[in-house]
Amino acid sequence: MRFICRIVRKAAALSRKAFYRVLSDAKVEGSPRLASPLLAQGAGTVRFEKNVHVGLAFDTDFWTSYVFVNPRTKEALIQIGEDSWVGNHFVAIAEGPGISIGKKVLIGTRVEIYDSDFHTVLPNVRLSATPKRAAVKIADDVWIGNNVTILKGTEIGEHSVVAAGAVVSGKFPSNVVLGGVPAKVIRKIDPLEILDEVASHG
């Protein structure tokens, strides 16, 4: 019975990935390792560097979600660096300036990243005026927890951690822990902690 269940699960997972691949129309560069389905829609480009993992098969939302990357304009680029992991129900939408995610970045479940406000604040031109846009840059070795929203113009330095549930806007240095709404620096990460952690797992 377990053997049959494994076959059914694998077949269902493969069919879901194939279905969203057919729906995708964005230019995709690279070959990510897909556990979850990937829907890449838009006029721009999605670039995966080597060994990028998309989705987790034994985690929340696996059977009820997909990873959505949406470079909406021709010049928009969403780039995910080498050895990074993207959790289930991930959303990245770029309207031009782009989203750049570094190497060895860990991204939790239900994380959303945007390079645009999509609408202006003033109600009389909310649907017609050009919204504010700015590139998002996430450096190498950043860890982003579950349910995080990262807004336009955000820059996060290497080795930093974003706590679950944070709403991030602004520029943040390397080696810090961010948390809250809006996110702020909770504490610094001592570089010696990083060396100790590497040594203990070396």
C-alpha positions as CSV (number, residue, x, y, z in Angstrom):
1,M,0.0,0.0,0.0
2,R,2.8,2.4,0.9
3,F,4.5,1.7,-2.4
4,I,1.3,2.5,-4.3
5,C,0.9,5.7,-2.3
6,R,4.4,6.8,-3.2
7,I,3.7,6.1,-6.9
8,V,0.5,8.1,-6.8
9,R,2.2,11.1,-5.0
10,K,5.0,11.1,-7.5
11,A,2.6,11.0,-10.4
12,A,0.5,13.8,-9.0
13,A,3.6,16.0,-8.3
14,L,4.9,15.5,-11.8
15,S,1.6,16.3,-13.4
16,R,1.3,19.5,-11.3
17,K,4.7,20.7,-12.4
18,A,3.9,19.9,-16.0
19,F,0.6,21.8,-15.9
20,Y,2.3,25.0,-14.6
21,R,5.1,24.7,-17.0
22,V,2.6,24.8,-19.9
23,L,1.0,27.9,-18.4
24,S,4.3,29.7,-18.1
25,D,5.3,32.2,-20.7
26,A,8.3,34.2,-19.2
27,K,11.8,33.6,-20.5
28,V,13.5,31.2,-18.0
29,E,17.2,30.8,-18.0
30,G,18.8,28.0,-16.0
31,S,17.4,24.7,-14.7
32,P,16.2,24.9,-11.1
33,R,15.6,21.7,-9.1
34,L,11.8,21.7,-8.8
35,A,9.9,20.1,-6.0
36,S,7.0,22.5,-6.2
37,P,5.4,23.6,-9.4
38,L,6.9,26.8,-10.9
39,L,4.7,29.3,-12.7
40,A,6.8,31.9,-14.6
41,Q,4.7,34.5,-16.3
42,G,5.5,37.9,-17.8
43,A,7.4,39.6,-20.6
44,G,10.7,39.6,-18.8
45,T,13.3,37.1,-17.7
46,V,13.7,34.7,-14.7
47,R,17.3,33.6,-14.2
48,F,18.3,30.6,-12.1
49,E,21.9,30.0,-11.3
50,K,23.3,26.6,-10.6
51,N,21.7,24.3,-8.0
52,V,18.7,26.4,-7.1
53,H,16.1,24.4,-5.2
54,V,12.4,25.4,-5.6
55,G,9.9,24.2,-3.1
56,L,9.9,21.5,-0.5
57,A,8.0,18.3,-0.9
58,F,7.4,17.6,2.8
59,D,6.5,21.0,4.0
60,T,3.3,23.1,4.4
61,D,1.5,24.3,1.3
62,F,3.2,21.7,-1.0
63,W,0.0,20.3,-2.4
64,T,-2.0,23.5,-2.4
65,S,0.4,26.1,-3.9
66,Y,3.0,26.9,-6.5
67,V,6.0,29.2,-6.8
68,F,5.1,32.3,-8.8
69,V,7.7,34.5,-10.5
70,N,6.4,37.4,-12.5
71,P,8.7,39.7,-14.5
72,R,5.9,41.8,-15.8
73,T,7.8,44.1,-18.2
74,K,10.3,43.3,-21.0
75,E,13.2,44.8,-19.1
76,A,12.3,43.1,-15.7
77,L,14.7,40.5,-14.4
78,I,14.2,38.2,-11.4
79,Q,17.5,36.4,-10.6
80,I,18.2,33.7,-8.0
81,G,21.7,32.9,-7.1
82,E,23.6,29.6,-6.9
83,D,22.8,27.1,-4.2
84,S,19.7,29.1,-3.0
85,W,16.5,27.4,-1.6
86,V,13.1,28.9,-2.3
87,G,10.2,27.7,0.0
88,N,6.7,26.8,-1.1
89,H,4.2,29.6,-2.0
90,F,7.0,32.0,-2.9
91,V,6.0,35.1,-4.9
92,A,8.4,37.5,-6.7
93,I,6.9,40.3,-8.9
94,A,9.1,42.7,-10.8
95,E,7.8,45.6,-12.9
96,G,11.2,46.8,-14.2
97,P,14.0,47.6,-11.7
98,G,14.2,43.9,-10.9
99,I,14.8,41.5,-8.0
100,S,18.3,40.1,-7.3
101,I,18.7,37.2,-4.8
102,G,22.3,36.2,-4.0
103,K,24.0,32.8,-3.5
104,K,23.1,30.4,-0.7
105,V,20.0,32.3,0.3
106,L,17.3,30.4,2.3
107,I,13.8,31.6,1.7
108,G,10.9,30.2,3.9
109,T,7.3,29.5,3.1
110,R,4.9,32.3,1.9
111,V,7.6,34.9,1.2
112,E,6.6,37.7,-1.2
113,I,9.1,40.1,-2.9
114,Y,8.0,43.2,-5.0
115,D,10.0,45.9,-6.8
116,S,7.0,48.2,-7.2
117,D,4.2,49.8,-5.2
118,F,1.9,48.9,-8.2
119,H,-0.4,51.9,-7.5
120,T,0.1,55.5,-6.3
121,V,-1.3,56.7,-3.0
122,L,-3.6,59.4,-4.5
123,P,-7.0,58.0,-5.2
124,N,-7.8,60.1,-8.2
125,V,-4.8,58.7,-10.2
126,R,-4.4,55.4,-8.4
127,L,-5.1,53.4,-11.6
128,S,-3.4,55.7,-14.1
129,A,-0.2,57.2,-12.6
130,T,3.1,55.5,-12.6
131,P,3.9,53.9,-9.2
132,K,7.2,54.1,-7.4
133,R,9.6,51.3,-8.3
134,A,13.1,50.4,-7.1
135,A,15.3,47.3,-7.3
136,V,15.4,44.7,-4.5
137,K,18.8,43.3,-3.7
138,I,19.4,40.4,-1.3
139,A,23.0,39.5,-0.7
140,D,24.6,36.1,-0.3
141,D,23.9,33.8,2.7
142,V,20.7,35.6,3.8
143,W,18.1,33.6,5.6
144,I,14.5,34.8,5.2
145,G,11.8,33.3,7.5
146,N,8.2,32.4,6.8
147,N,5.5,34.9,5.9
148,V,8.0,37.7,5.1
149,T,7.1,40.6,2.7
150,I,10.0,42.5,1.1
151,L,9.1,45.8,-0.6
152,K,10.6,47.9,-3.4
153,G,14.1,49.3,-2.9
154,T,15.0,46.9,-0.1
155,E,18.7,45.9,0.2
156,I,19.7,43.2,2.7
157,G,23.4,42.7,3.4
158,E,25.1,39.3,3.5
159,H,24.7,36.8,6.3
160,S,21.7,38.7,7.7
161,V,18.5,37.0,9.0
162,V,14.9,38.2,8.5
163,A,12.5,37.0,11.2
164,A,9.2,35.4,10.3
165,G,6.3,37.8,9.7
166,A,8.5,40.8,9.0
167,V,7.6,43.5,6.5
168,V,11.0,44.8,5.1
169,S,11.6,48.2,3.4
170,G,14.9,50.0,3.3
171,K,18.6,49.3,3.3
172,F,20.1,47.0,5.9
173,P,23.7,46.1,6.6
174,S,25.4,42.7,6.7
175,N,25.4,40.4,9.8
176,V,22.1,41.6,11.4
177,V,18.8,40.1,12.5
178,L,15.8,42.0,11.2
179,G,12.2,41.7,12.5
180,G,9.0,43.5,13.0
181,V,6.5,45.6,11.0
182,P,8.1,47.7,9.7
183,A,11.3,45.6,10.1
184,K,14.2,47.0,12.0
185,V,17.5,45.7,13.3
186,I,17.0,43.5,16.3
187,R,20.6,42.6,16.9
188,K,23.9,42.2,15.2
189,I,25.4,38.9,14.3
190,D,29.0,38.7,15.6
191,P,31.3,37.5,12.7
192,L,32.9,35.2,15.3
193,E,29.5,33.5,15.6
194,I,29.6,32.7,11.9
195,L,33.1,31.3,12.2
196,D,32.2,29.2,15.2
197,E,29.1,27.8,13.3
198,V,31.1,27.0,10.3
199,A,33.8,25.3,12.4
200,S,31.2,23.2,14.3
201,H,29.8,21.8,11.0
202,G,33.1,21.6,9.2
